[in-house]
Amino acid sequence: MEHKAVGLTDVGRKRNHNEDFFVMKEDLGLYVVCDGMGGHAAGEVASEMTANVVVKVIQKNYTHVIDFMAEPNKANRERVKRLLETAIQRACKKVFETSEKDSSKQGMGTTCVVCLMVEDGAFVAHVGDSRCYLYRQNETHQITEDHSLVNEYVKQGVMSKEDAQEHPQANLITRAVGLQPTVQVDTLYSETMDGDVILLCSDGLSEYLREKDITKLITSHALSDLPKISVDLANDRGGKDNITSVLIQTGDPEAEAASDSISKKVEMLKKIPLFKNFNFQEITKILEVIEVHRFGSGELIIEEDSLGEEMYIILSGHVEVTKEKAKIAELKPGSFFGEMSLIDKTPRSATIRSIDDTKMMVIHKRPLFAVLKKESRVAMKLFWALLQTMSKRLRVTGEEIVSLKGLQQEIENNQEVTPSYGTDLSYLDE
């Protein structure tokens, strides 16, 4: 999928020099925004050094990206994510070593957010509170999570998101490139679709623009005008920090979404009880472990009494559910089954076959649990939803048992005793 990009950086209204730095390499699909910090001129050294090292490492190892675009499987996807992490780690080491050698640059560091565009998706890596937003179908979502003190308060439920934005320590970050020899890097991969707009920015912009502001700007102006308009707006609202805005638009905004597009997958997941309370960031993490499988007409999907560790969600097509060869149901798009196999190894209770050509989202237990180990908040939400699902099923089962017992008692109370004649017909008149 083709893309186009525009960007701008500005010193803002309060600072006398610009410590932000950005790089746009359209031939590589690579975009980097860094927001430096430190002593006199040191912040701008850290940000420029980091951006340039990241570009150099990715450019030198771009064969990993080519391999992923040729065969976008899980193994190749993980190699690209490791490449982005390695690039930022190399930058971190270089910035740290430079600050150790030069006393005038001691303590310098930088935030960093990287976006690497591939044919039908985008890889994002980041450290600090420079952000990546995604605009899609008239909504804007923050898809990176700030490495900041106030965001930790929000995650722990100590503070609301609104209060965090006004907190006096809102700009105090918990991770930065170059303050130590290494740093923890967050990476993610997301499919893209026609009309998506990705915004990379420093906190000099995000401090003044909310998601609804970004949506309004994108829907009201041409892409080429957005960097200056967004920077001007941040300046009009205070401009107390350096401001950087880089926007990337994918494909054709007028194209229709396919039945298995990323927006359809998100829509399906949000309708499922297990994921209905997940925000966009959390849904994006789940989507990373989802595979799309295609089944031909009449093809076996799961077999009764077999063991499995997969949950299935129908994207398109229909399936037939049978038990002991008797048809008991027909499921349509949006239906799901197999969710309990994510937590136990009970044999499948029914056989399921596709009726026509069918596309399914498949969630495998092991990759899902690998995400949950790293994302405790996501794990808590998912297991709470599973607990509610199990509780509901037990309650329904209990009500059915009580109802059946009542029916049995009623039958026994009203049962008429009738004579049994066996096979002797001699009592009949001839």
C-alpha positions as CSV (number, residue, x, y, z in Angstrom):
1,M,0.0,0.0,0.0
2,E,1.4,3.4,-1.0
3,H,1.8,6.2,1.5
4,K,2.8,9.9,1.6
5,A,4.2,11.9,4.5
6,V,4.8,15.5,5.6
7,G,6.5,16.9,8.6
8,L,7.5,20.1,10.5
9,T,9.4,21.1,13.6
10,D,9.2,24.4,15.5
11,V,11.0,25.9,18.4
12,G,7.8,27.1,20.0
13,R,7.1,30.3,21.9
14,K,9.1,29.8,25.1
15,R,12.4,28.1,24.2
16,N,15.4,29.7,22.5
17,H,16.6,26.6,20.7
18,N,15.0,23.4,19.3
19,E,15.9,20.1,20.9
20,D,13.4,18.2,18.7
21,F,14.7,16.4,15.7
22,F,12.9,14.3,13.0
23,V,13.8,12.2,10.0
24,M,11.6,11.2,7.0
25,K,13.0,8.5,4.8
26,E,10.1,7.8,2.3
27,D,12.3,5.3,0.3
28,L,12.5,3.1,3.4
29,G,9.1,4.0,4.8
30,L,10.9,5.1,7.9
31,Y,9.9,8.1,10.1
32,V,11.5,9.1,13.4
33,V,10.7,11.9,16.0
34,C,13.0,12.6,18.9
35,D,12.6,15.1,21.7
36,G,16.0,15.8,23.4
37,M,16.8,16.8,27.0
38,G,19.9,17.8,28.9
39,G,22.3,20.7,29.4
40,H,23.2,23.5,27.0
41,A,22.8,22.1,23.4
42,A,23.0,18.6,24.7
43,G,19.4,17.7,24.1
44,E,19.6,18.5,20.5
45,V,22.8,16.4,20.2
46,A,21.0,13.4,21.8
47,S,17.9,13.7,19.6
48,E,19.8,14.1,16.3
49,M,22.3,11.4,17.2
50,T,19.5,9.0,18.1
51,A,17.5,9.6,14.9
52,N,20.5,9.2,12.7
53,V,21.7,6.0,14.4
54,V,18.2,4.5,14.2
55,V,18.1,5.2,10.4
56,K,21.6,3.8,9.9
57,V,20.9,0.5,11.7
58,I,17.5,-0.1,9.9
59,Q,19.0,0.9,6.5
60,K,21.9,-1.5,7.0
61,N,19.6,-4.4,8.0
62,Y,16.7,-3.6,5.7
63,T,16.7,-7.2,4.3
64,H,14.6,-8.1,7.4
65,V,11.9,-5.7,6.3
66,I,12.1,-7.0,2.7
67,D,11.7,-10.6,4.1
68,F,8.6,-9.6,6.1
69,M,7.0,-7.9,3.1
70,A,7.6,-11.0,1.0
71,E,6.3,-13.4,3.7
72,P,4.5,-11.6,6.5
73,N,4.5,-14.4,9.0
74,K,5.0,-14.3,12.7
75,A,8.7,-15.1,12.6
76,N,9.5,-12.4,10.1
77,R,7.3,-9.9,12.0
78,E,9.2,-10.5,15.2
79,R,12.6,-10.0,13.4
80,V,11.5,-6.6,12.3
81,K,10.3,-5.7,15.8
82,R,13.7,-6.8,17.1
83,L,15.4,-4.7,14.4
84,L,13.6,-1.6,15.6
85,E,14.5,-2.4,19.2
86,T,18.1,-3.0,18.3
87,A,18.3,0.3,16.4
88,I,17.1,2.3,19.5
89,Q,19.4,0.3,21.8
90,R,22.4,1.1,19.6
91,A,21.4,4.8,19.7
92,C,21.0,4.6,23.5
93,K,24.5,3.2,24.0
94,K,26.0,5.8,21.7
95,V,24.3,8.7,23.4
96,F,25.2,7.4,26.9
97,E,28.9,6.8,25.9
98,T,29.1,10.3,24.4
99,S,27.7,11.9,27.6
100,E,30.2,10.0,29.7
101,K,33.1,11.3,27.6
102,D,32.0,14.9,27.4
103,S,31.2,16.6,30.8
104,S,29.2,19.3,29.0
105,K,26.8,16.6,27.7
106,Q,26.4,14.6,30.9
107,G,22.8,13.6,31.6
108,M,21.6,14.2,28.0
109,G,18.9,11.9,26.6
110,T,15.9,11.9,24.4
111,T,12.5,10.4,23.8
112,C,12.1,8.5,20.5
113,V,9.2,7.3,18.4
114,V,9.7,5.4,15.2
115,C,7.3,4.3,12.5
116,L,8.3,1.9,9.8
117,M,5.7,1.5,7.0
118,V,5.4,-1.8,5.2
119,E,3.0,-2.8,2.4
120,D,-0.1,-3.4,4.5
121,G,1.0,-2.3,8.0
122,A,3.2,-0.2,10.2
123,F,5.7,-1.1,12.9
124,V,6.0,1.3,15.8
125,A,8.7,1.5,18.5
126,H,9.0,4.1,21.2
127,V,10.7,5.3,24.4
128,G,9.4,8.2,26.5
129,D,6.4,10.4,25.9
130,S,6.7,11.3,22.2
131,R,3.6,9.7,20.8
132,C,2.1,7.9,17.8
133,Y,-1.6,8.4,17.0
134,L,-3.7,6.6,14.5
135,Y,-6.6,8.3,12.7
136,R,-9.0,5.9,11.1
137,Q,-12.6,6.3,9.9
138,N,-13.3,9.6,11.7
139,E,-11.7,8.5,15.0
140,T,-8.2,9.1,16.4
141,H,-6.5,6.8,18.9
142,Q,-3.3,7.1,20.8
143,I,-1.5,3.8,20.1
144,T,1.6,4.3,22.1
145,E,1.6,4.5,25.9
146,D,3.6,7.2,27.6
147,H,6.5,6.1,29.7
148,S,5.8,8.8,32.3
149,L,5.1,9.1,36.0
150,V,1.5,10.3,35.6
151,N,0.7,7.5,33.1
152,E,1.8,5.0,35.7
153,Y,-0.7,6.7,38.1
154,V,-3.4,6.4,35.5
155,K,-2.6,2.7,34.9
156,Q,-2.8,2.0,38.7
157,G,-6.1,3.8,38.9
158,V,-4.7,6.5,41.2
159,M,-5.4,9.3,38.8
160,S,-7.8,10.0,35.9
161,K,-6.5,10.6,32.4
162,E,-7.9,14.2,32.6
163,D,-6.2,14.9,35.9
164,A,-2.9,13.5,34.5
165,Q,-2.9,16.0,31.7
166,E,-3.0,18.9,34.2
167,H,-0.6,17.4,36.7
168,P,2.5,19.6,37.4
169,Q,4.8,16.5,36.8
170,A,3.0,15.5,33.6
171,N,6.3,15.8,31.6
172,L,8.4,13.7,34.0
173,I,9.3,10.6,32.0
174,T,10.3,7.2,33.3
175,R,12.3,6.0,30.3
176,A,14.6,7.9,27.9
177,V,17.3,7.0,25.3
178,G,20.8,7.7,26.6
179,L,20.3,8.1,30.3
180,Q,21.6,4.6,30.9
181,P,23.5,2.2,28.5
182,T,20.3,0.3,27.7
183,V,16.6,1.1,27.8
184,Q,13.4,-0.9,27.5
185,V,11.8,-0.4,24.1
186,D,8.1,-0.9,23.4
187,T,7.3,-2.3,19.9
188,L,4.0,-3.1,18.1
189,Y,2.8,-4.0,14.7
190,S,-0.6,-2.9,13.3
191,E,-2.2,-3.6,9.9
192,T,-3.1,-0.4,8.0
193,M,-6.0,0.3,5.6
194,D,-6.8,2.9,3.0
195,G,-7.2,6.4,4.5
196,D,-5.4,5.8,7.7
197,V,-3.3,8.8,9.0
198,I,-0.5,8.2,11.4
199,L,0.8,11.1,13.5
200,L,4.2,11.1,15.2
201,C,4.7,14.0,17.5
202,S,6.7,15.4,20.5
203,D,4.9,16.3,23.7
204,G,5.1,19.9,22.6
205,L,2.2,19.1,20.3
206,S,0.3,16.3,22.3
207,E,0.2,18.6,25.3
208,Y,-2.2,20.9,23.5
209,L,-4.1,18.6,21.1
210,R,-6.6,16.0,22.2
211,E,-7.8,13.1,20.0
212,K,-10.9,15.0,19.0
213,D,-8.7,18.0,17.9
214,I,-6.6,15.7,15.7
215,T,-9.7,14.2,14.1
216,K,-11.1,17.7,13.4
217,L,-7.8,18.8,11.8
218,I,-7.4,15.7,9.6
219,T,-11.0,15.8,8.4
220,S,-10.9,19.6,7.7
221,H,-7.5,20.1,5.9
222,A,-5.3,18.6,3.2
223,L,-2.4,16.4,4.4
224,S,0.2,18.9,3.1
225,D,-1.2,21.7,5.3
226,L,-1.5,19.7,8.5
227,P,2.0,20.0,10.0
228,K,1.9,23.8,9.9
229,I,-1.7,24.0,11.1
230,S,-1.1,21.6,14.0
231,V,2.1,23.4,15.0
232,D,0.4,26.8,14.8
233,L,-2.5,25.5,17.0
234,A,0.0,24.3,19.6
235,N,1.7,27.7,19.6
236,D,-1.6,29.5,19.8
237,R,-2.5,27.4,22.9
238,G,0.8,28.2,24.7
239,G,3.8,26.8,22.8
240,K,5.9,26.3,25.9
241,D,7.9,23.5,24.4
242,N,9.4,22.6,21.0
243,I,6.8,21.2,18.6
244,T,7.2,18.5,16.0
245,S,4.5,17.0,13.8
246,V,5.0,14.2,11.2
247,L,1.9,12.8,9.4
248,I,1.8,9.7,7.2
249,Q,-1.3,8.9,5.1
250,T,-1.9,5.4,3.6
251,G,-3.6,4.4,0.4
252,D,-6.8,5.8,-0.9
253,P,-9.1,7.5,1.6
254,E,-12.1,6.8,-0.6
255,A,-11.6,3.1,-0.9
256,E,-14.1,0.7,0.8
257,A,-12.9,-1.6,3.6
258,A,-12.6,-5.3,2.8
259,S,-14.4,-7.9,4.8
260,D,-11.2,-8.9,6.6
261,S,-9.8,-5.4,7.0
262,I,-8.3,-4.3,10.2
263,S,-11.4,-2.1,11.0
264,K,-13.7,-5.2,10.6
265,K,-11.5,-7.2,13.0
266,V,-11.6,-4.4,15.6
267,E,-15.3,-4.2,15.2
268,M,-15.7,-7.9,15.6
269,L,-13.5,-8.1,18.7
270,K,-15.3,-5.2,20.4
271,K,-18.6,-7.0,20.1
272,I,-17.3,-10.1,21.9
273,P,-17.8,-10.1,25.7
274,L,-14.2,-11.1,26.4
275,F,-12.9,-7.9,24.7
276,K,-15.7,-5.4,25.0
277,N,-14.0,-3.3,27.7
278,F,-10.6,-3.2,25.9
279,N,-9.5,0.2,24.7
280,F,-7.9,0.7,21.2
281,Q,-4.3,0.2,22.5
282,E,-5.3,-3.1,24.2
283,I,-7.2,-4.3,21.1
284,T,-4.1,-3.5,19.0
285,K,-2.0,-5.8,21.3
286,I,-4.6,-8.6,20.9
287,L,-4.7,-8.2,17.1
288,E,-0.9,-8.9,17.0
289,V,-1.5,-12.5,18.0
290,I,-4.5,-13.1,15.7
291,E,-4.2,-15.1,12.5
292,V,-6.8,-15.1,9.7
293,H,-7.5,-18.6,8.3
294,R,-9.6,-19.4,5.3
295,F,-11.8,-22.5,5.1
296,G,-13.4,-23.9,1.9
297,S,-16.9,-25.1,1.7
298,G,-17.5,-28.2,3.9
299,E,-14.0,-28.0,5.4
300,L,-13.6,-29.3,9.0
301,I,-12.7,-26.6,11.5
302,I,-12.9,-28.5,14.8
303,E,-13.9,-32.0,15.6
304,E,-16.0,-33.2,18.5
305,D,-14.0,-34.7,21.4
306,S,-10.7,-33.4,19.9
307,L,-8.3,-31.2,22.0
308,G,-7.5,-27.7,21.0
309,E,-6.2,-24.4,22.3
310,E,-7.8,-22.0,19.8
311,M,-10.6,-19.5,19.8
312,Y,-12.4,-18.8,16.5
313,I,-14.3,-15.7,15.4
314,I,-16.2,-15.7,12.0
315,L,-15.2,-12.8,9.8
316,S,-17.2,-13.9,6.7
317,G,-19.1,-17.0,5.7
318,H,-21.1,-19.5,7.8
319,V,-20.4,-22.6,9.8
320,E,-22.5,-25.6,10.8
321,V,-22.4,-27.0,14.4
322,T,-23.2,-30.7,14.9
323,K,-23.1,-32.9,17.9
324,E,-23.2,-36.7,17.5
325,K,-23.8,-36.0,13.8
326,A,-27.0,-34.1,14.5
327,K,-27.1,-30.4,13.4
328,I,-27.7,-28.1,16.4
329,A,-26.8,-24.6,15.1
330,E,-25.6,-22.5,12.2
331,L,-23.3,-19.6,13.0
332,K,-22.9,-16.3,11.0
333,P,-20.2,-13.6,10.8
334,G,-19.5,-12.1,14.3
335,S,-20.2,-15.4,16.0
336,F,-17.4,-17.0,18.0
337,F,-16.6,-20.3,19.7
338,G,-13.8,-22.2,21.5
339,E,-13.0,-19.4,24.0
340,M,-13.0,-21.8,27.0
341,S,-10.1,-23.7,25.3
342,L,-7.9,-20.7,26.1
343,I,-8.0,-21.7,29.8
344,D,-8.5,-25.5,29.9
345,K,-8.0,-28.6,27.8
346,T,-11.5,-30.0,27.9
347,P,-12.3,-31.9,24.7
348,R,-14.4,-30.0,22.1
349,S,-18.1,-30.4,22.7
350,A,-19.2,-30.3,19.0
351,T,-18.0,-30.6,15.4
352,I,-17.9,-27.5,13.3
353,R,-17.6,-27.3,9.5
354,S,-17.7,-24.4,7.1
355,I,-20.9,-24.2,5.0
356,D,-19.4,-21.9,2.4
357,D,-16.1,-20.1,1.9
358,T,-15.3,-18.8,5.4
359,K,-12.7,-16.5,6.9
360,M,-12.0,-16.9,10.6
361,M,-9.9,-14.9,13.1
362,V,-8.0,-17.5,15.2
363,I,-6.5,-16.7,18.6
364,H,-4.0,-19.3,19.8
365,K,-3.5,-19.8,23.5
366,R,0.3,-19.6,23.7
367,P,0.9,-16.4,21.7
368,L,-2.0,-14.8,23.6
369,F,-0.5,-15.7,27.0
370,A,2.9,-14.4,25.9
371,V,1.2,-11.0,25.5
372,L,-0.6,-11.3,28.7
373,K,2.6,-12.0,30.6
374,K,4.0,-8.6,29.5
375,E,0.7,-6.7,29.7
376,S,-0.7,-7.2,33.2
377,R,-3.6,-4.8,32.7
378,V,-4.7,-6.6,29.6
379,A,-4.4,-9.9,31.4
380,M,-6.5,-8.7,34.2
381,K,-9.3,-7.5,31.9
382,L,-9.3,-10.7,29.9
383,F,-9.4,-13.0,32.9
384,W,-12.1,-11.0,34.6
385,A,-14.2,-11.2,31.4
386,L,-13.6,-15.0,31.3
387,L,-14.7,-15.3,34.9
388,Q,-17.9,-13.4,34.1
389,T,-18.5,-15.6,31.1
390,M,-18.0,-18.8,33.2
391,S,-20.2,-17.3,36.0
392,K,-23.0,-16.6,33.5
393,R,-22.8,-20.0,32.0
394,L,-23.0,-21.7,35.5
395,R,-26.0,-19.5,36.4
396,V,-27.8,-20.4,33.2
397,T,-27.0,-24.1,33.7
398,G,-28.2,-23.9,37.3
399,E,-31.5,-22.3,36.1
400,E,-32.0,-25.0,33.5
401,I,-31.4,-27.8,36.0
402,V,-33.9,-26.3,38.4
403,S,-36.4,-25.9,35.5
404,L,-35.9,-29.5,34.5
405,K,-36.3,-30.8,38.0
406,G,-39.6,-28.8,38.3
407,L,-40.8,-30.2,35.0
408,Q,-39.9,-33.8,36.1
409,Q,-41.8,-33.3,39.4
410,E,-44.8,-32.0,37.6
411,I,-44.8,-35.0,35.3
412,E,-44.5,-37.4,38.2
413,N,-47.4,-35.7,40.1
414,N,-49.8,-35.8,37.1
415,Q,-48.7,-39.2,35.7
416,E,-51.7,-41.5,35.0
417,V,-51.3,-45.2,35.7
418,T,-52.2,-47.3,32.6
419,P,-52.5,-51.1,32.5
420,S,-49.9,-53.0,30.6
421,Y,-51.3,-55.9,28.6
422,G,-48.1,-57.3,27.1
423,T,-48.6,-59.3,24.0
424,D,-51.7,-61.3,25.2
425,L,-54.7,-60.2,23.1
426,S,-57.1,-62.8,24.4
427,Y,-59.1,-60.1,26.4
428,L,-60.4,-58.5,23.2
429,D,-63.8,-59.4,21.8
430,E,-63.7,-61.3,18.6
